[in-house]
Amino acid sequence: MKSILIVEDDLTFGMMLKTWLSKKGFDVSSESNIARAQKHLEEQRADLILSDLRLPDHDGIHLLKWMNQKGLSIPLIIMTGYADIQSAVQAIKLGARDYVAKPVNPEELLKKITEALQTPSAPPAPAPTPGNNIRKGDTAATANKDQAYLEGESDAARQLYNYVDLVAPTNMSVLINGASGTGKEYVAHRIHQLSKRSNKPFIAIDCGSIPKELAASEFFGHVKGSFTGALTDKTGAFVAAAGGTLFLDEIGNLSYEVQIQLLRALQERKIRPVGSNQEITVDVRLVSATNENLEQAIERGVFREDLYHRINEFTLRMPDLKERQEDILLFANFFLDQANRELDKQLIGFDDKASRMMLDYHWPGNLRQMKNIVKRATLLAQGRFITTAELGEELNESIPAPSSIALRNEETEKERILEALRLTGHNKSKAAQLLNIDRKTINIKISISRIELDGWG
């Protein structure tokens, strides 16, 4: 039987956690502060430690440093409120195996515990040096310096990539809806990588940049001399993507005439290069993307309904960055990694005020805007951290003036949420309906308020 030590000063939550883990077959002990946890570890063994980040005498980082000094290589999972995730990641850099955000999801916690117990323990982490500092908002996901993209950890991101995992192995045509800068092309690439066509080409076409008179040539190719300027034969995208995936970005920008040609090619699975009498059989998986509402475009008569149904066997909606609060600092530090490499700088991260400013901003340009702002701030920064001064006027102007009324309302809001949860038996969907807010919003408010739910069965 594996033994788990819980370090938690909230006795009610700690007891609930201990009872639940005992039911799952673990030998569980609990302590309410760091000093008692240290004494426990000196006297008894533990296969895993589950520790709150904030404790009365010290924090979980203090416990990790002590364990490193003692040479104890016990996997440790940090439990933390949303507002302290930055500090939780510092713990990961010091050797913590993982962290879980409060309110804790029981299934997620059990999965992390199982993974931690199955993975061999790494040697204790060395004490941090000036060149090995943690950045605020960093995560294990951003530690891979070669990583080209970060998917995120928010509920919206998890749902999106769950859908990607489901649809990718099929041959269904996929339409990706989302505002500019939300990462539509990455998702298209990911669908291809996870598909049975991954060893074949991925060809991307920006439909918004193709002149109407050249669209047929881009899609289907042409033969030499077929029109003025056709000096050589050209292979079209359908043939170039044979056996693989054809990605049509901003498909709503195609002219009505080109839509007809595209529909015919998709229906017949045959194309004819411009100026040729020879038909070529093609086999491609189509993934399209748009930032337009194509159903409204159909109503206006500028997009064909039959083409819409042909390209839209499965729809993926890209969430805006403002809908992904938990991911904002993760992406900010991910882009800082990139900017440091590109600009040959060594910034550590964002200071507290800059982090709060980024969390409060509404990000109309989504990830593309954030990447540009972070790169500019990295160039301008003179110290080791990016401050509000480097983030620029557009973010500064977005921060509302402090309001004493708003501060007084925080506790009232928390009480309303707690009451709604009590009335609905801790059903967050029903509580959200009762409060006239969506479930995503109530999840964020619960996390920020550090409300812990008795949702353990």
N, C-alpha and C positions, 0 to 999 in steps of 0.2 A: 504494500500500500504506500503510495507516494505521500510525502508530508508537505503541507503548505503552511507557511507562517503569514498571517494577516497582520499588517501594521496599520491601524485605523483608530482615530480618536473619536469618531462618531459611533458610540457604543451600539446604538440601534441598528445602524447599517452594518457595522462589523458583525453583530450577532446574526443578522439575516444572511450575510455572506457566508459566515461560518456554517450555519445550518444547511444552506443550499449546497455548499461544496462537500459537506459530509455526506449528504444524500447522493452525491455523484461519486462517492467511493474514495474520498481523500481523507487522510488523517490531518485534521486542521487544528492549529493553535492560533491564538490572537494576542496581540499586545497593543497598548494604546499610545505609546510614544517611542521615540528612537532609543532612548536609554534602555528601556525594558527589552526592546527588540535585540539590541546588542548583547545584553545579558543572556537572553534566550539562545542566541546563536553561539555563544561561548559554551553553553551547557548542553544544548541539544542540536541534533541535526535537522536540516530542512532541505527538501528537494527543490522548493521554489518559494519565493517571497512575493507577496502581493501587498504593496505599500502605497498608502496615500502620499501625495506629494507634500501637502502642508500638514505638519503635525505640531503639537504644542511646544516641544523643546527644540526640534530641528526640522529639517525637511528630508525628503527621500534622497536628495543629492548628498547630504551629509552621511547618510547610511551607506550609500554606494562608495564614497571615498573611504570610509572606515573599513568596508569589506575589502576594498582594493589593498589597503595597508595591511590587513590581516591575511591576504592571499586567499580569500573565500570566493570561489567561482560558482556561486549559486545564482541561477537565473532569477532576475527580479523584474516584475511588471509594475509599472507606476500607474496609479489611478489619479486622474486629475480632472478638474473642471476645465471647460473650454478656454476660459481666460488665462489659464496657466499652461497651456499646451507648449508654449515656447520653452518654459523651464523644463517640462517633461522631456523635451528632445535633448536638452543638455544632459539629462540623466542617461539617455541612450548613448550619447557620446562617451560617457564615463563607464559604460558597460551594462546599463539596463537592457534587458532583452526586448522590451516593448513597452508601450503605454496604452491605456484604455481611457477614453473620455467618460466623465460622469455627465448625466446619469448613465450608469453602466448597463450595456445590453448583455443579458446573461449568455446568449448564444455566442456572441463575439468574444466575451471573456473566456468562456470554456474553450473555444477554438484556440485562443492565444495561449492559454495555459497548456493545452495539449501539445501545441507546436513547441513551446519552450521546453517542455519535459522530454520531448522526443529528440531535440537538437542537442548535440554535445556542447557542454559549456565551454565558452572561450576563456582564455586566460584573463585574469583581472586587467582592466584597462589601466594604462599608465596615467599618472597625474597630468592634467593639461598643461601645455607649455604655451608661451606667448604666440607661437606659430600654429597652435592647434586649438583655437578657441571655437566655441559653439556660436552660431548665429541665431538670433531670435527668429523663431518660426521654421528653423531647419528641421528636416526629418530624415529618417533612414532612406526614404525614397530619393532624396536629393543628394545623397552621398555618392551616388554613381556619377562621376564627372563626365562620362561618355553618354549619358542618357539624353535623348533628343527631346523628350516630352515628359510631362508629369500628368498623370491622369487625375489625381486628387483623391481625397478621402471623405468628402461630404456625401450625404445621402443621395443628392442629385447625381453626383459622379458615379457612385456605386450602382445606382439604378441604370444609368446610361450604359455603363460598360458591362453590366449583366445582360442587357439587351443585345449589345454588340456580340458578346460570347454566344448568345442564342442564335442570332441570325447569320453570323459569319460562315458557319460550315454549310449552309444551304446555298442554293443558286438563286434565291429570291432577289429581285431588284430592290434596292434600298434608296429611299429619299431621306436625306439629312436636312432637317429644318433648323435654322439658327441664325442669329444676328452675326454680322461681320466680326471677325476676331475671336470667335468662340472655339475654334479648333476643328472645324468641319473636315478639313483635308486630313488631319491626323486620324480622325475616326475612320475615314474612307481607307486610309493606309492600313489601319488596324484590322478592319474587316477583311482586307485582302490577305494580310499576314496570317490570320486565323482560318482562312478558307482552304478548301481543297485545291485551290488554284495558286497557292502561295509561291510555287516554283515557276510560275509563268509571269509574264510582264504585268506591271501596273502602269497604266498610261493615264495621265491627267490632262484634261483640256479645260482652259478657262473660257467658258462660253461668252463671257462679257467682253473679251478682248478680240473676238474673231469678227472681222468685217463680213457682212452678210454675203457678199459676192465670193468670199473665199471659204465659207463654212463647209460647203460640199467637199471641197478639196481637202480640208483639214480632217473631216470625218472619213471620207471614202478614198482619198488619194486622187491622183490624176496622171494622165500619160503625157509625155512630152509633146508640146505643140497644141494641146487641147484648148488653150486660151493664151492671150497675150501675157507673156511673163513666165509661161510654163516651159522653162528651158530644159528641164530633165523630168523623168518620171518621179512621182512622189508617192510614198506609202502612207495611206491614211491611218487614223487612230484605230479604226476597227480591225485592220489587219495587223497593225503593230501590237495590239493587245490580244492577239489570238490565243485562246486558251486561258487568258488571265482576266484582269479586271479593267474596265474602262470607267474612269471617274470624270463626270461632267459637272464642273463647278459652276455655280450661278446659272443653272439651266434655264431659269426664267427669262434670261436675256436673249434667248434665241428668237430669231424672227419667225413669223408664222409659217413662211415657206420652208424654212429649214426644219421646223418641227415636223412638217409633213414627210420630209425626206428621212428624218430620224425615225419616225414611227414606222415607216415602211421597212426600213432596215431591221428594226427590232422584231417586227411581226414575221418577216420572211426569212430572217437570219441570213440574208444575202445582201451584198453591196455591189455597186458597179462604179469603178473609178471614173472620174470625169473624163470624157473623151474616149472611153473604152466601150466595146460591145460585150466584153466578157464579164460575167457575174462571178463573184467570189463568195463561197460559203464562209460565214464567220461564226465563231463561238466565243462570246464574251459575257462576263457577268457585269451588269450595269449598276453603278452606284452614282447617284446624283446628289447635288446639294443646292440649296437656295436660301436666300435671306428674305425672299418674298413670300406672301401668302398666295400660293398658286390657285387655290380655290377662288379667291377674289379675282385673280387674273383670268380665270375661266369665265366668271360672270361678266367681266369687262370685254370678253371676246378676244383676248390677246394671248391666251394659252389654250391649247387643244385639250379637251377633257379626255379623249381616248388616249392621248400620249401620257397624260397625268396618271391614269390608272395603270398604264404599261410600266411606268418608272417607279410606281409607288406600291409595290406589293408589301413593303414593310417601311414604316416611318420611324425615324429616330429624331427626337427633339434635343437640340443642344441647349443646355441651361445657360443663361447669362451669368457672368462672373458674380454679379450682386446677389444671385440666388445661391451662391456657393461660399457662404461666409467662412466655413471651416477651412476652405482651400486658399483663401486670399493670401495669407502669410506664407503658405507652402509655395505657391507660385511666385510670390515676390522674391523669396530666397533662391528659388530655382533659376529665375531670370538673373538674379545677382551672381550666381555661379557662372552663368554664361557671360555676363558683362565683365566680370573679373578676368576671365580667360581672354576675351576679345580685346580688352583695354589694358591688359597686363597690370591689373591692380589686385589688391589683397584686402578688400573691405571685409569686415567681420559680419555685418548685418545692419539692421535698422534699430534705432533707439526706441524707447517706449512710446514717445509721442509720435514718431513717424509710423510705428506699427499701428497705433490707434487711428491715425489719420487714414491709413490705407484701408483699415477695416470699416471706417465710417463713409468712405467715398463710394459713389454709386457706379463707377466704371462703365460709362456709356460705350467706350470702345473695347471693352472686354480685355481678353488676354493680350491682344496686339497692342492696345493702349498701355497696359501695364508694362509690357516688355520694353516699350520705347521710353516710358517714364523712368523705369529702374535703370536702364542703360545710361540715360542722361544724368540721373542722380549719381550713378557710380563715377561718371566722368568728372562731375563737379565736386564730389566729396573730398574734403581735405583731411578729415580725421579717419578713424577706423570704422565709424558707424555712419550710415546715412541718417540725416536729421530732416526735420520738416522743411528746413531752408532749401535743401536740394531737391525736394519733391516737386517744387514748382507751384505757381499761383493757382493752377486749375484745381489742385487738391486742397490748397490752403483755403480757397474760397468756398469749398464744399462743406467746411466744418461749421456747424451752427454755433452761435454764442451760447455759453453755459446758462442753464436756466435752473433757478432754485426750485421752480415749480416742477420741472421735469425730475429733479433729484428727489423731491418729496413723493412724486408719483411712482418711483421705482418700487418702493415697498408695497404701495397699493396694488400695483400691477402683479407683483409676486403673490400677494394674498388672493387676488382674483383668479390667478392661474391655479393655485393650490386648491381653492374652493371648487373650481370647475373640475379639477381632477378627482377630488373627493366625491363630488356628485355623480361623476360618470364612472366610478370604480377604477380610476386611473387609466381610462381609455383615452389616449391622446387625440385620436381622430374625433371622438364625440366631444371632448373638452374644447377642441379647436372650433367645432361647429357652435358650441354653446357661447364661446367668446367672439364668434363671428370673425375668426382668423383662419388661415389655412394651416395644415398640419406642419409644414416646413417651418412656418413662423413660430409655432408653439415649441417645436423642437429647439430652435435657436434660443428662444426666451428661457426655456427650462435649463439649457446648458449654461447660459450666461448667469442665471440666477442660482446655479448650483443646486437645483432642486433634485432630490434623489427619490426615485419612485420604487414603491414596493411591488415590482413586477416579476418577482422570482417564484417560479413554481417548482 
